[in-house]
Amino acid sequence: MTVDPLLATAPRHNAVRRFGWLLREAAGTVTRAGEPAGPARPRRAAGEHDDAVGRYLHLDVAGVPYRIYYEQAGLGVPLLCHHTAAADARQWRHLLEDRRVTDRFRVIAYDLPYHGRSLPAGDRWWAEEYVLTRDLAMGIAVGLTTALGLDRPVFLGSSIGGMLALDLARYHADQFRAVIALQGGLRSSGGLTPEGEARMRRFRVDERLVDPALQAARQSGMMSPTAPEAGRQETMLHYAQSAPGVYAGDLYFHAIDHDLRGEAHLIDTSRCAVHLLTGEFDHTMVPISERAASEIPGATLTIMHGLGHFPMSEDHDQLMDYLLPVLGGYT
């Protein structure tokens, strides 16, 4: 019997990850135990509610009914927020409570089907493989915009959401006034060869066999070593609670179905502005985002120092240093 190397090494992955963080702590590059985990935040009083309110919305995308969960807070220009692969809208909880934003924006963060509280669609969903396609991802975003009566919202997404942001600017420019792509690009690999695409498809098969707890541990290497410990742990918690196979299904969109190579010049930033914000510690994404910015006429790019692949959940306060100036152009 042949054992897949990925599965054989899985039990040791958490131990190796923890050893790496201990080495970083010894070098003084991360928050040490006993030190503040991040900037102090005002605590809610006992019995007090958060600002965000959650609801379920029924959508029809290509003839398939979906029940989509979303949370919202604030008033003003609509700001539609999309999570990373295999995560959910909880990644945006700090943004939903940040009154520097919600005093001027109606912030709406939603869960894709199979993610968070948006249950799978279909009478026998368990008998079908979950695959996130570009059409489905765009259909959910555009469907929410229409059903909620949003007047040309700003779209803000990270990772798969960052890739989707550019697809929306390309194919639905008149429905969004701007897109902000965190960790976005024209193609996640910068251009897969046929052999590379075959490996990616095999990788998706392997990923369906991996426990979500292992996926959670893997994400630690994509975060900033200077991010607050609380933010890193919360980000990994989101991934540990993902359903098996969801990360693999999201990878189909991220690495295969999303492909704007040769189309970047067709994105009209006079109709829908494009802003790319990429964390410096997301090493594979930096050159991909740089390429996208160079090929999209009028796009802006900022490399965010001290941030990684999950800026909104690993270090919200650091992200705000970069996001607030961009949002200021739309109020």
Buried (B, 14 or more C-beta within 10 A) or exposed (E): EEEEEBEEEBEEBBEEBEEBBEEBBEEEEBBEEEEEBBEEEEEEEEEEEEBBEBEEBEBEBEEEEBBBBBBBBBEBBBBBBBBBBBBBBBBBBBBBBBEEBBEBBBBBBBBBBBBBBBBBBEEEEEEEEBBBBBBBBBBBBBBBBEEBEBEBBBBBBBBBBBBBBBBBBBBBBEBBBBBBBBBBBBBBBBEBEEEEEEEBEEEBEEBBBBBBBBBBBBBBBBBBBBBBBBBBEBBBEBBBBBEBBBBBBBBBBBBBBBBBBEBBEEBBBEEBBBBBBBBBBBEEBBEBBBBBBEBBEEBBBBBBEBBBBBBBBBBBEBBBEBBEEBBEEBE
